[in-house]
Amino acid sequence: MSALRRKFGEDYQVVNTNRSMTFSAPVKRKRQRFVEKNGRCNVQHGNLGGETSRYISDLFTTLVDLKWRWNLLIFILTYTVAWLVMASMWWVIAFIRGDLSHSGHDSSYTPCVANVYNFPSAFLFFIETEATIGYGHRYITEKCPEGIILFLFQSLLGSIVDAFLIGCMFIKMSQPKKRAETLMFSQDAVISQRDGKLCLMFRVGNLRNSHMVSAQIRCKLIKSRQTPEGEFLPLDQCELDVGFGTGADQLFLVSPLTICHEINTNSPFFDLSQRSLMNEQFEIVVILEGIVETTGMTCQARTSYTEDEVLWGHRFLPVMSLEEGFFRVDYSQFHNTFEVPTPPYSVKEQEEESSLTSPNPLPVALTPSSPPLGNGARNIRRERLLSADCVDHMEDQISRLPSKLQRMSSTKEEHFRKALKTAPSLPGGKASSTGDLPLSIQRLRSSSVPVVRQGQPEEQVQLLSLDGDPEESELEKHRLPAAICIPSAPTPSLFQIPSASSRPEDNLPAKLRRMNADR
């Protein structure tokens, strides 16, 4: 024990699960098991009625399935009855022919079977013939054709009985059921964490040096339940995954192995906790199948674990140790476990708690350094291109004005164009308008650009004045890209730029026309 404490630490504590010992815990009433610990199924079939004839139709399997005491009784009775019947038939032939009355009195008389005087002598003749002993004192003569026919019948019947009974006994002796006696299962199953996951585990071992070829293990959970339709299933069978998808159910059973069932959302034990384990009623049936290496026959070993044989927060004691040149398995510690820290909550409760404590991801806000994605980015780029194109078109039209007017508005016009080109878009993808520009530039644009003639095609730049609050209904109603050139009817809020076909001097005031003419 001191060596074990040095190996596993001071917190190590061996829990002996030997059922022959007494425990301080209150003993629960023994519950009816579906499969015994030795693998025998605790099921009896009754009220078969007329179906019992099916056992006679498969007589060979029926004899093999019987217990040894019944097999031996049938074996002895079959040979004894057959011998008595056949010896009686030989005695009857001797009695009918009169061989019994002429025995020892008339040497000239030839009997059917020589030296058969009574029933014991007829029985000895049958045994000598059946066992092919042939002492030579009793033999069939050629004067007895019925004896020859009976001898042929005896030979055929004896061969059939020998083949049936001896074959049955041979199969009975060579059955791999006894091989299952050397396959061990741990007395208890444990629930603890492995690789950060809650798992149900039990241990299997092979006591022989001969291997189990293609060993495979399966687990069934037997538990009563009621369907949503109200049907009650007293012994409902549910599959427990012990590595079917990963191939972990295929065992290389050379040394003891710990079989693991991960408790997850697909497991029937998803909502099983340490507290609810005390009130549950279930049974876990373990089936180990494999081919016996020496005989090539399939062997199956079974055991079961009830709810009181499942230990929460325990782990199996290691049984492997490295010796000089080989590994040693200590089967004295095969069933022992020790306690480990394990959360008493179910996997369902742990997942719910982790989902409540984990923070929700915050949405990423768009900043000027991070441009918007998708259609919003394309719309903003399109608005800026349209604004730049419209400003360039305004530059071409204004360049046709008189030089004095161009000098008067050159400074203010430059600020206006720069503001239109570099104005950022409003939050939410809304374009800028003249409401965002300085008031001096707005007054300049409203007073300095003349109106075109009547009947001439006009090109307009619509500038919408925005209020300070971008959420007002008027903004949503007139939300358009900034400085988009669209044709519309002349309104007081629109700038009208003369086309290239008209003369700009004709639209100037008289004073400005005279000043331009003097120059």
N, C-alpha and C positions, 0 to 999 in steps of 0.2 A: 504493500500500500504506500509506503514511503517513496518507493521508486516511481510509482504512478503520480504521486503528488509533485515530485520533482519534475516530471515530464510535462504534466498538464497544468501545474500551478496549484496554489493553495485553495482556490475555489473549486477544485475538482472534487466531486462526490459521487461515488459509485452507488447506483440504485439497483439492488438485486431484485429481479423480476421473477424469481422462482416461485411458482404457485404453491409449492409445498410449505413455504414459510408463511407465518402469520404477519399481518400488517395492522397498524393501529387505526387505519382508516376504516370506516364502517363498511361491512361486507354487504354488497348488493345481492338481491335475490337472483339466483341463477336463471338466466333467460333461455328460452328455447332457441337452439341454434339451427340454422339451415344446413350448415356444413360443419362437421366436427373438426377439432384440431388435427386429427389424424387423416383428414381428407374424406371420411365417409359421409355421404349425403344422408341426412336424417329425414328421409322421405319414404313412406310406405304406401303401396298401391292396394286399394281395397275395393270391394264391390265390383269386381270385374265381370261377374255374370258368366256369359258364354264365351268371353274372350280368353278364358284360360286354355282353350284348345290351341291358341297361338304358341304357347310354350311347348306343346307336344310337337307341333310342326317344325320347330327349331330345337330338336332334342339335344343336339350336340352342344349348342351354345348354352342351353339350359343346364346341362351337366357341368360344363366348365364354370358357369357362374355360381354353382352350388358351393357350399362350404366343404372343407376337406373331410369332415366326419361323414357327411352325406355321400360324398364321392366314394370314400372307402367302403361304406356300407353297400352302395349300389354295385360296386365292383365285385365284392365278395358274393353278394346274393346272386348276381347275374351268372357267375361261373358255377356256383353251387347248384342253382336251379337247372342250368343247362346240362351239367353233368348228370344230375339225377334223372332228368327227362330222357336223355339219350341212353343212359344205362337201363332205364325202365323199358325203352323200346327194344333193346337187345334181349332183355329178359322175356318180353312178350313174344318175340319171334321164337325164342327157344321153347317157350311154353306151348305155343301153337303147334310147332313141329314135333313135339313130344321128346325133345332132347333131354328134358329134365328127368323123365321116367326111365330112359335107357342108359343113363350115365352109369358106367362102371359095371353093367350086367351083361351087355352084349358087345363083344369086341368087333363083331362084323358090321355094326351099325355106324353110319357116317353122319355125325350131327352137322348143324349149320355152322356153329362155332365150337371148335374143339375145346374140351375141358371147361365148359360153362355148365355148372350144375345147379346154381341158385342165383339169387340177386347179387350177393357180394362178388361172385365170380364174374357176373355180367358187368358190374360196375368197374372191376379191375380191368376187364378187357377194354372198356371204353376209355379209361385213363391211359392205358398203354397205347391205344390207337391215337388218341388226341395229342398226347405228348411225344408220339413217335419213339416210345421207349423200345417196344418190341422185344419182350423177354424170350419169345419163341415157344412158350408153353401153350398159349391161346392164340388161335388163328382162324380165319375164315376158310371154309372148304368150298370146292367148286359145286357142291350139291345144293347151295343156298343162294339162288338169285336175288331173293328179297334182302338178304344180308349184304349183298354187294351194293344194292341201291341205297340201303341205309348207311353204308359206309361212305358213299359219295356225298350224301346229304350231310353227314356228320362233318366231313372235311370242309365243305363249303360254309356251313353254319359256324364252325369253329374259327375259320379265317375271318368271317365278318365280325364276330364278337370280339376277337382279339384286336382287329384293326380299330374297332369303335372304342373299346374300353381303354386299350393301351394308348391309343392316340389322345383320348380325352385326358388321361392321367399325365401324359407327356406335356400337353399344352397347359394343363393346370400347374405343373411344376415349373415350366419355363415362362410363365407369365411375368411381365416386368413390374408387377405390383410390388414385389419385394424390393425391387431396385429403388422404389420411391421411399423405402424406409431409411435409406442412406442419404436422402436429400433433406436438409434441415431448413426450417423457417424459424425466425425469431418468435418468441412467445408474445411479444408486444410490438405494436407499431408506434411510431413517434411522430410528432409534429413540431418542427422547428424551422429556422431560417437557413437556407443554403443559397449562396450567391445573391443575397439580398432579397430572396423570394421565399414566401412561406410554403413549405413542402410537407407532404405526408410520406414517411419513409418506413421501410421494413427491410429485414436482412434475410438472404438466402445463402446456403452453403452446400457443398458436396463433400461427403465424408470419404468417398472412394478416390483412388488415384485415376481410375478410368473416367474419361470425360463423357459429358452429355453432348452429343453432336446436334447442332442446330437447335440449341436450347432457346426457347421463347417463353416469355411470361406475360400473363394477362391478369387484369383485375376487374372484378364486378362488384358494384355497390348494390346491395339488396336492401330495399327500404320500402315501407308501405307509403302510399301516397294516394291522393284523390285528384282526379282530372277536373278541369273546368266544367265538364258536362255532368259532374256528380258521380262518376264511376269510381269505385274504390278498388285499388290494386294492392292486394295484401303483400305480395312479394315481387315488387317491380325491380327489374334488373337494369342497371345503368352502367355503362362502360367508364372505367377510370383510365385516363391516358397516362401511361408509364413510359412514354417515349416512342409511340408508334410512328409518328411523323419523322422523328430524327433517327430511328433505328436503335434507340437505347433499349428497346424490348428484346433485341437479339443479344443473348448473353454468352460470354466466354467464361463458363463457370469452372474455373480452375481454383480460385480462392473465393472466400465469402464476399458477396457483393451486396451493396445497399441499393435497393430499388427506390426510386424517387418519383412521386407524383406531384407536379407543380399545381398549387392551388391558384387558379386565375378565374377570369370571368366565365370560362367554359367549364369549370370544375363544379361538380355538385356540392363541394364544400366551400363555395364562394362566400357564403354568409355564415360560416361556422366560426364561432369564437370559443374561448376557453369556458365561458359561462354557459353558452348554449350546448356545449359538448356534454354537460352533465344531464341535460334533459332530452338528448337525442336518443333514438333507437334505430340502429342500422347495423349492417354486417358487411364486411369487406371480404370477398372470396378471392383468393389468390390461386391461380392455376399455372403450374410450371410444366411445360411439355418439352420433350427432347427424345433423341434416338440413343438407345444404349449402345455404347461403342463395342461391347463384346458380343452382343447377340444381334444387333441391327434392328431390334424391335422398338416400337414407340412406347415411351413411358410417360406417365402423367402423375404429378404430385400436386396435392391440393391442401389448403389450410384456410382458415378464416380468422378474422379479427372483429370482435364486437366493440361497441362504443366504450366499454369499460376497459378494453385492452389497448386503447389509443392514449398515449401519454403526451400531454401538451408541455412543450418546453423542455424536451429531452433529446439526447443524441446518443447514438450507439458508441460503445467503447471500442477503440481500435483493437484488432486481434492479430494484425500482421506485425512481424518483427523480422529484422534482417540478421541472419546468422552467418557463419563462415561458409560461404559458397551456396547458400540456399535461403529461402524464405520459410519461416515457421508460422503456422496458424495455431493460435491458442484458443481452442474451442471452449475452454472453461469460462471465457468472458464473452461468449457468443451472444447471450441473451441480456447481458448487463448494459445499462444505460447510465448517463449522468446528465444533470440538469444544466441548461444553458439559458442565458437571458433571451426571452422571446416575448414579443408584445402579445397581450391577451386578447387583442381585438381581431376581428375577422378581416379578410382582405377587402371586403366591401366597405367596411367602416374605415379602413386605412385610406382607401382611394377617395372616399367622400371627404375625409378630413384634409387630405392633401389638395384636393380640388378647391376647398374653401380657403385654405391658407395661401395658395399660390396666387400672386398678383396677376391682374388682367393686363394684357398688352395695351399700352396707350397708343392712340392714333398719332401718326407723324404729321405735324403741321408744316405747311408749306411756308418757306421763308424766301426772302429775295435771293439768297445764295443757292437754294434748291428750287429749280424751275419746276412747274407743274408738268405732270405726265399726261399722255393720252391726247384726247381731243381738245382739252383745255389749252395745252401748249401749242397745238397747231392753230387754234383760233386766235391766240394772242399774237403768234407770229404773223398770221394773215392780217390782223388788224394793223400791226405796225407797218407791214409792207404797203397796205392800202393808204395809211396815213402819209408815209413817205412819198408815194406816187402822187398823191393829191397835192402835197406841198410843192413837189417839183413842178407840177402843172401850174400851180399858182405863181411860181417864180417866172415861168415862161410868159404868162399873161401880164404880169406886172412889169416885166422888162419892156413891154411895148408902150408904157405910159411915158409922158414927157419927162425929160431929164430932170427938171426942177422938182417935179413930184417924186421922182425916184430918190433924189437927194434928201427930200424932206422926210421920207419914210424909211430910208435905208437902215437907220439905227434901230428903230422900233420894229421894222420888218424882220430884221435879223434875229432879234430876241424872240419874235413870234414864231419864226420857223424853227428856231432851236428848241423852243418849248414844245412845239408839236412833235418834233422828231424824238426828243428825249423824254417825253412825258411817260411815266410808268403807268401800267394798267392798274385799275382799282381792284381791291380785294374781291374775290369771287369771279374774276374774269371780266369785270365791267370796264369799258374803255373810258379814257379821259375825254373831257370836252373843254370848251372855253370857260366853263365855270371854275376850272382849276387854274386858269391863267390869271395873271395880274389884271386888275380892272383897267389900267391904262391901255394894255394891249387889246382888251375887248372893245373899248371905245374907239381905238384906232381902226380896228377892222370894221366896225359898224359904220364909220363915217368916211373913211378914206377910199373905199372901194366903190366905184360908181355902178349904176344900174345899166344894164344893156338895153339896146333898142327893142322896140316891139317887133315881133315876128322873126327875130333872129334866134338861132339855136343857142342855148345858154348852158353853161356848165357851172354847177353850184357846189359849194362846200357847206355842208350843214353842220353847224356847231351848236350842240345842245348845252345849255347852262344847267349845271348840276347843283343841287343843294348840298349842304354840309353833311346831311344824314344819308348814306347810300342805301338805306333800307326803306325809304319812302316809296309809296306806290307810283309816284311820277317817274322815279328812276327806273323801276321795273317796267313801266309802260313804254318809255322811250329809250330803252337800253340798246344802243347801236355802237359799232366800232367808231373810234375817234377819227374825224376828218375824212370820212368815206365820201367820195365824189359820186353823187347820185343826182339824176335830173328830177326836178320838181317844179311846181308853180312858184312864181316869185312871191315871197312872203316877207314881212318886215324883219323876221329873224334870220334871213338868209343873206349870204354874201353872193352877189352876182358879178361874175368876171366877164368882161366883153370878149367876144370871139375874135379870131384873127382877121376876119373879113371886114370888120368895121374900123373906122379911124378913131383913135382915142381922142384927137383934138376936138372933134365935133361934140363930145360929151362934156368938155370943160366949161367952166364959167367964162363970161366975156372978159373979165379982168385978167384971168390966167391966159386966155387966148392972145390978148394983146401983149402981155409980158413975153409970151413965147415967140410972137411974131417979131417984136423988137429985137429979140436976141438972135 
